[in-house]
Amino acid sequence: MAFSRIGYYNHILIILGGKMFHLGAFRWKIFAVQIIAISFLSACGLPRVGPSKTEIYSGSVQKQGNAFILAVNDHVARATAVIPALGFSRKFRNANLIGSDTIRAGDTLGLSIWENVDDSLLAGKGLNATTLEGVQVDGSGYIFVPYAGRIKAAGNSPEAVRQIIANLLKEQTPDPQVQLRRFAGDGSTVSIIGAVGGQGIYVIERPTRTLGAMLAKAGGVTIEPEVAQITVLRNKQREKVWFQDLYDHPDMDVALRGGDRILVETDTRAFTSLGATAKQGRISFPTQTISAIEALALVGGLNANAADPKGIFVFRNEDEKIANQVLGRKDLKGAQRLVYVLDLTKPNGMFTARDFVIRDQDTVYVTEAPFAQWNKVIAATTGSLGAADTINTSAQSLLGQ
């Protein structure tokens, strides 16, 4: 803003924001009132997207605040590059496949018995073959066969149970021939819910004894594979794995057990974007990992008219171990409030931002450039001068003229 006085308080030339104004003595009084009003407005605070860099730094521990503020470098990027540790335990991975011929509680058996006599023990008159369908293996693993009694079936193969029945019947009818068929029942099922082609209860059979095969039978996942998570609940255990790991790491394709519950869901991690970006809001993770550069791209990048590329802040409650590591300390206990600062204008600033990993619940905030705030003051001032007629009327009333 420049002032030039022409004459003796008769005319005042004002150059403001590239515009030139000639003010008489009275209009100079009006302008003075206006400048006081603008100054008051600036002191109270013009509209802005959030705190300035100076205000954020004033909350640092070094200035009696409660957050550690740390510039991101290669060491910090490596130390904080932590992604969710998902995967099945050794107990899950080492479980053997269930024998496809092993009888379990809840299975259904079919029996056919031939007797080598005219007057058969089980068949009707004139017949020498008997068929028993729908023989249910009870919760204790037993079945009942007439004249053979109560037999332990669960845990045995159909061949073993066939021989047991034949030996027991041999005591009452000569040389009985027994055929046994197994139909997997509710004791050999898993339930699948969530983002799959067909939710429901599925029987564990020879082709579907592993998690991946069972998911395929259920129609596969119906969400983006990169963000799909599979949870298996077995008794009181609950374990989770990334869907892609079932194929990238074959040992994660675990054997199923009867009663397993399988849940397919989308990754729920997200970060919050605020400040001078093209988009503000809560943003879900589109992949297993995202960098600071990718996070900015997801929100449309920096606001070209307002953002300060030197003022990109990531607010995070950091784990005790990582906090001590990045700050070079050993005395911090519990989660710590850390504010990581990224400066894209540095020679390796883009590379550092590309290597810095954004984590769940992070807040990414971009400050306004100093010019943007000053431009608002100029706009407010020139806009007010442009409305001089209105101000003139108000000032005359204010000054009593």
Summary of the structure (lengths in Angstrom):
residues: 401
radius of gyration: 38.8
end to end distance: 27.6
largest distance: 141.5
contacts: 1195
relative contact order: 0.15
helix: 31%
strand: 32%
